[in-house]
Amino acid sequence: MTKKINLFANLKSDFASGLVVFLVALPLCLGIALASGAPLFAGIISGVVGGLVVGYLSQSHISVTGPAAGLTAIVLTAISDLGAYNIFLLAGLIAGIIQLALGFLKAGSISNYFPTNVIEGMLAGIGVIIFLKQIPHAFGYDPDHEGDFGFLQPDGENTFSEIFHMINHVQPGSIIITLVSLTILIAWTKFDFLKRLKLVPAALIAVIAGIALNEVFIQSGSNLAIGNQHLVALPVPTSFQEFASIFVAPDFTAITNSKVWITAITIAVVASIETLLCIEAADRMDVQKRYTDTNVELKAQGVGNIISSLLGGLPMTSVVVRTSANNNAGAKSKMSTIIHGMLLLISVVAIPAILNKIPLATLAAILLLIGYKLANPKTIKHFWEKGKYQFVPFIATFIGVVFTDLLKGVALGIIISIIFVLKGNMQRAYKFRKEEYKDGDVIHIDLAQEVSFLNKAAVKSTLVSIPENSKVIINASDTVYIAHDVLDLIKEFKNNTAKEENIKVKLVGFKKAYELTNTGEEEKHVFVEHKNN
């Protein structure tokens, strides 16, 4: 039975962390909606549902759900292909139903097979991306929207070229606000009397300071004043009718459209994989080392996507950036996620004009520190010291995530990990020993406990390399399982190759199935299929 969580047990720290996540999530929700070609409020709806609905249903203690950068290309293409946003919403609804079904089918168990070094490589890669992507915003250059974490950008630049391109577009006011914000954020972690003010997070003070500084610049007529293009840009409804028009229902008449179903399956698969990766990462970050039921998580995500689509919101996943912000801010339970959803809902309804005064430079300062903590050089050193079998998949994932995207980077890391497993499996299939006697060499091949079809190539290579006129002892005394492919290979070698090349073969420890006569030996040895019992 699942232990019931007291959502109010750590309200003080959870409220503070929820506030920080809200500040980070607001521009990300808007930026991802913009990149997806969807209405801006669609991102906010997704963030609210992700916080309130998924936050409540999920068993994850620190992960945060919302619109995901990894889905922007899929959503942008789908809206264009389907011809209308409300038809796309139907695809999102079906995707949610598919995710719900995957949860009941226990598909979440696949997350148990994600290697730790790949997850850590993914986190470090995302940390570097966050850090690099925020540098232009910190200097007041904002053509690439918040929420874009792909290497290639819509503005024609890439993560690195954007940094060089910003040199001609630096805003002194943004730099001052970034430096002041960073000073506040760092001071909050250095001085004990500030650490005790947990209910008032440093991020909130930094945001207030950023707004106040810019207002001073504006009122004084200074050229340091930051223009609207460098501030949060939340749409402000001027009437109830305008507010009501934000919510769009799916077009159910398109249910027979094959493109809708293809889009739905694509979203369900990609969103589920991203969520499972994030949940594994969240559990790794959690200082209390609590584990999440990933099947429950898929159900929660499915319900969230169904409700978001019914209200006109974007599809969602568990998201690493917001989860990292939540963890760094000291979240203790999923109440933090729920509070961030509440704050998103209340603020966009009640104080959108105030939110539009927040400088992007202040939010960049918050994300710069989050990125640095995720990409801590100590992590790279840790995996380097563990050896190549741990380090290579880690660094491949890290580089892949930075130069492509999350899914491609993780796929690269997993493929390399599998190659290493197969290579190690082949090497462990047997021990190869050579002993020298007066009348020649005797080659000993001692088979491992399990010899699968994956070991066939290695065994074949070894048998082919045995020189003519040798003596070979193949020992299976300690073996409990041998694949048919390998048995056939050894049988072929003994009955044909060995005779042609005058190789004397002795089989030891093989049990029934094939009865073979040893070359040059009078006794018969039994060569056989092993049983697990």
Solvent accessible surface area in square Angstrom, and as a share of the most:
residue,aa,sasa,rsa
1,M,244,1.09
2,T,90,0.52
3,K,178,0.75
4,K,187,0.79
5,I,51,0.26
6,N,98,0.50
7,L,31,0.16
8,F,135,0.56
9,A,65,0.50
10,N,57,0.29
11,L,79,0.39
12,K,119,0.51
13,S,20,0.13
14,D,0,0.00
15,F,76,0.32
16,A,6,0.05
17,S,0,0.00
18,G,0,0.00
19,L,19,0.09
20,V,14,0.08
21,V,0,0.00
22,F,13,0.05
23,L,6,0.03
24,V,1,0.01
25,A,0,0.00
26,L,1,0.00
27,P,6,0.04
28,L,1,0.00
29,C,0,0.00
30,L,12,0.06
31,G,6,0.06
32,I,3,0.01
33,A,0,0.00
34,L,109,0.54
35,A,23,0.18
36,S,1,0.01
37,G,45,0.43
38,A,11,0.09
39,P,64,0.40
40,L,54,0.27
41,F,17,0.07
42,A,2,0.02
43,G,0,0.00
44,I,4,0.02
45,I,12,0.06
46,S,0,0.00
47,G,0,0.00
48,V,17,0.10
49,V,7,0.04
50,G,0,0.00
51,G,0,0.00
52,L,51,0.25
53,V,35,0.20
54,V,2,0.01
55,G,4,0.04
56,Y,132,0.50
57,L,71,0.36
58,S,5,0.03
59,Q,45,0.20
60,S,2,0.02
61,H,31,0.14
62,I,3,0.02
63,S,9,0.06
64,V,0,0.00
65,T,4,0.02
66,G,0,0.00
67,P,1,0.00
68,A,3,0.02
69,A,26,0.20
70,G,39,0.38
71,L,2,0.01
72,T,23,0.14
73,A,72,0.56
74,I,39,0.20
75,V,3,0.01
76,L,90,0.45
77,T,77,0.45
78,A,7,0.06
79,I,26,0.13
80,S,85,0.55
81,D,83,0.43
82,L,14,0.07
83,G,64,0.62
84,A,36,0.28
85,Y,31,0.12
86,N,51,0.26
87,I,30,0.15
88,F,1,0.00
89,L,1,0.00
90,L,1,0.00
91,A,0,0.00
92,G,1,0.01
93,L,17,0.09
94,I,8,0.04
95,A,1,0.00
96,G,0,0.00
97,I,89,0.45
98,I,45,0.23
99,Q,1,0.00
100,L,48,0.24
101,A,47,0.37
102,L,46,0.23
103,G,1,0.01
104,F,134,0.56
105,L,136,0.68
106,K,136,0.58
107,A,37,0.28
108,G,0,0.00
109,S,46,0.30
110,I,94,0.48
111,S,1,0.01
112,N,117,0.60
113,Y,173,0.66
114,F,28,0.12
115,P,38,0.24
116,T,63,0.36
117,N,6,0.03
118,V,0,0.00
119,I,2,0.01
120,E,28,0.13
121,G,0,0.00
122,M,0,0.00
123,L,11,0.05
124,A,2,0.02
125,G,0,0.00
126,I,13,0.07
127,G,0,0.00
128,V,34,0.20
129,I,8,0.04
130,I,0,0.00
131,F,77,0.32
132,L,27,0.14
133,K,11,0.05
134,Q,3,0.01
135,I,34,0.17
136,P,6,0.04
137,H,8,0.03
138,A,4,0.03
139,F,71,0.29
140,G,2,0.02
141,Y,28,0.10
142,D,27,0.14
143,P,70,0.44
144,D,11,0.06
145,H,31,0.14
146,E,8,0.04
147,G,2,0.02
148,D,20,0.10
149,F,31,0.13
150,G,22,0.21
151,F,34,0.14
152,L,139,0.69
153,Q,14,0.06
154,P,102,0.64
155,D,56,0.29
156,G,69,0.66
157,E,42,0.19
158,N,40,0.21
159,T,2,0.01
160,F,74,0.31
161,S,37,0.24
162,E,4,0.02
163,I,32,0.16
164,F,144,0.60
165,H,75,0.34
166,M,15,0.07
167,I,113,0.57
168,N,123,0.63
169,H,78,0.35
170,V,54,0.31
171,Q,63,0.28
172,P,73,0.46
173,G,2,0.02
174,S,1,0.01
175,I,45,0.23
176,I,62,0.31
177,I,1,0.00
178,T,8,0.05
179,L,106,0.53
180,V,51,0.29
181,S,1,0.01
182,L,38,0.19
183,T,88,0.51
184,I,30,0.15
185,L,14,0.07
186,I,76,0.38
187,A,21,0.16
188,W,40,0.14
189,T,73,0.42
190,K,140,0.59
191,F,106,0.44
192,D,91,0.47
193,F,126,0.53
194,L,26,0.13
195,K,94,0.40
196,R,166,0.61
197,L,85,0.42
198,K,126,0.53
199,L,90,0.45
200,V,57,0.33
201,P,13,0.08
202,A,14,0.11
203,A,3,0.03
204,L,48,0.24
205,I,51,0.26
206,A,0,0.00
207,V,5,0.03
208,I,94,0.48
209,A,22,0.17
210,G,1,0.01
211,I,31,0.16
212,A,51,0.40
213,L,46,0.23
214,N,3,0.02
215,E,50,0.22
216,V,92,0.53
217,F,19,0.08
218,I,78,0.39
219,Q,145,0.64
220,S,80,0.52
221,G,67,0.64
222,S,36,0.23
223,N,145,0.74
224,L,46,0.23
225,A,36,0.28
226,I,9,0.04
227,G,30,0.29
228,N,125,0.64
229,Q,129,0.57
230,H,18,0.08
231,L,17,0.09
232,V,5,0.03
233,A,68,0.53
234,L,5,0.02
235,P,45,0.28
236,V,66,0.38
237,P,31,0.19
238,T,119,0.69
239,S,52,0.34
240,F,155,0.65
241,Q,135,0.60
242,E,77,0.35
243,F,55,0.23
244,A,46,0.35
245,S,76,0.49
246,I,27,0.13
247,F,92,0.38
248,V,48,0.28
249,A,67,0.52
250,P,9,0.06
251,D,37,0.19
252,F,108,0.45
253,T,119,0.69
254,A,11,0.09
255,I,75,0.38
256,T,123,0.71
257,N,51,0.26
258,S,76,0.49
259,K,106,0.45
260,V,0,0.00
261,W,109,0.38
262,I,114,0.58
263,T,15,0.09
264,A,0,0.00
265,I,93,0.47
266,T,52,0.30
267,I,0,0.00
268,A,0,0.00
269,V,73,0.42
270,V,23,0.13
271,A,0,0.00
272,S,8,0.05
273,I,66,0.34
274,E,15,0.07
275,T,0,0.00
276,L,5,0.03
277,L,1,0.00
278,C,1,0.01
279,I,0,0.00
280,E,39,0.18
281,A,0,0.00
282,A,1,0.01
283,D,20,0.10
284,R,103,0.38
285,M,26,0.12
286,D,5,0.03
287,V,126,0.72
288,Q,93,0.41
289,K,119,0.50
290,R,53,0.19
291,Y,184,0.70
292,T,16,0.09
293,D,62,0.32
294,T,15,0.09
295,N,24,0.12
296,V,36,0.21
297,E,1,0.00
298,L,1,0.01
299,K,57,0.24
300,A,2,0.02
301,Q,0,0.00
302,G,0,0.00
303,V,44,0.25
304,G,0,0.00
305,N,1,0.00
306,I,33,0.17
307,I,57,0.29
308,S,0,0.00
309,S,2,0.01
310,L,81,0.40
311,L,71,0.35
312,G,2,0.02
313,G,1,0.01
314,L,3,0.01
315,P,5,0.03
316,M,0,0.00
317,T,0,0.00
318,S,3,0.02
319,V,17,0.10
320,V,8,0.05
321,V,7,0.04
322,R,1,0.00
323,T,0,0.00
324,S,1,0.01
325,A,1,0.01
326,N,0,0.00
327,N,35,0.18
328,N,56,0.29
329,A,35,0.27
330,G,29,0.28
331,A,11,0.09
332,K,74,0.31
333,S,4,0.03
334,K,20,0.09
335,M,14,0.06
336,S,0,0.00
337,T,2,0.01
338,I,12,0.06
339,I,9,0.04
340,H,0,0.00
341,G,0,0.00
342,M,84,0.38
343,L,35,0.17
344,L,0,0.00
345,L,81,0.40
346,I,106,0.54
347,S,6,0.04
348,V,6,0.03
349,V,83,0.47
350,A,68,0.53
351,I,72,0.37
352,P,14,0.09
353,A,62,0.48
354,I,92,0.47
355,L,8,0.04
356,N,35,0.18
357,K,84,0.35
358,I,5,0.03
359,P,0,0.00
360,L,19,0.10
361,A,3,0.02
362,T,0,0.00
363,L,2,0.01
364,A,0,0.00
365,A,0,0.00
366,I,7,0.04
367,L,1,0.01
368,L,16,0.08
369,L,45,0.22
370,I,9,0.05
371,G,0,0.00
372,Y,121,0.46
373,K,100,0.42
374,L,23,0.11
375,A,20,0.15
376,N,46,0.24
377,P,83,0.52
378,K,155,0.66
379,T,30,0.18
380,I,58,0.29
381,K,128,0.54
382,H,88,0.39
383,F,4,0.02
384,W,167,0.59
385,E,118,0.53
386,K,110,0.46
387,G,32,0.31
388,K,118,0.50
389,Y,93,0.35
390,Q,67,0.30
391,F,33,0.14
392,V,51,0.29
393,P,1,0.01
394,F,0,0.00
395,I,39,0.20
396,A,12,0.09
397,T,0,0.00
398,F,32,0.14
399,I,85,0.43
400,G,7,0.06
401,V,1,0.00
402,V,6,0.03
403,F,95,0.40
404,T,57,0.33
405,D,49,0.26
406,L,33,0.16
407,L,48,0.24
408,K,127,0.54
409,G,0,0.00
410,V,6,0.03
411,A,46,0.36
412,L,77,0.38
413,G,0,0.00
414,I,41,0.21
415,I,97,0.49
416,I,32,0.16
417,S,13,0.09
418,I,90,0.46
419,I,94,0.48
420,F,39,0.16
421,V,87,0.50
422,L,55,0.27
423,K,89,0.38
424,G,7,0.07
425,N,47,0.24
426,M,63,0.28
427,Q,111,0.49
428,R,161,0.59
429,A,1,0.01
430,Y,40,0.15
431,K,142,0.60
432,F,97,0.40
433,R,99,0.36
434,K,117,0.50
435,E,58,0.26
436,E,151,0.68
437,Y,115,0.44
438,K,215,0.91
439,D,106,0.55
440,G,32,0.31
441,D,54,0.28
442,V,18,0.10
443,I,2,0.01
444,H,27,0.12
445,I,5,0.03
446,D,31,0.16
447,L,8,0.04
448,A,29,0.23
449,Q,119,0.53
450,E,113,0.51
451,V,0,0.00
452,S,28,0.18
453,F,130,0.54
454,L,55,0.27
455,N,0,0.00
456,K,77,0.33
457,A,62,0.48
458,A,20,0.15
459,V,6,0.03
460,K,102,0.43
461,S,71,0.46
462,T,17,0.10
463,L,9,0.05
464,V,111,0.64
465,S,80,0.52
466,I,7,0.03
467,P,75,0.47
468,E,111,0.50
469,N,107,0.55
470,S,8,0.05
471,K,66,0.28
472,V,2,0.01
473,I,42,0.21
474,I,2,0.01
475,N,44,0.22
476,A,0,0.00
477,S,65,0.42
478,D,109,0.56
479,T,5,0.03
480,V,69,0.40
481,Y,83,0.31
482,I,3,0.02
483,A,8,0.06
484,H,106,0.47
485,D,62,0.32
486,V,0,0.00
487,L,1,0.00
488,D,72,0.37
489,L,27,0.14
490,I,1,0.01
491,K,65,0.27
492,E,94,0.42
493,F,9,0.04
494,K,1,0.01
495,N,46,0.24
496,N,65,0.33
497,T,43,0.25
498,A,0,0.00
499,K,125,0.53
500,E,145,0.65
501,E,56,0.25
502,N,85,0.44
503,I,0,0.00
504,K,83,0.35
505,V,1,0.00
506,K,70,0.30
507,L,2,0.01
508,V,47,0.27
509,G,28,0.27
510,F,11,0.05
511,K,117,0.50
512,K,131,0.56
513,A,65,0.50
514,Y,60,0.23
515,E,118,0.53
516,L,11,0.06
517,T,73,0.42
518,N,1,0.01
519,T,32,0.18
520,G,67,0.64
521,E,72,0.32
522,E,177,0.80
523,E,86,0.39
524,K,126,0.53
525,H,28,0.12
526,V,67,0.39
527,F,0,0.00
528,V,0,0.00
529,E,67,0.30
530,H,14,0.06
531,K,122,0.52
532,N,126,0.65
533,N,166,0.85
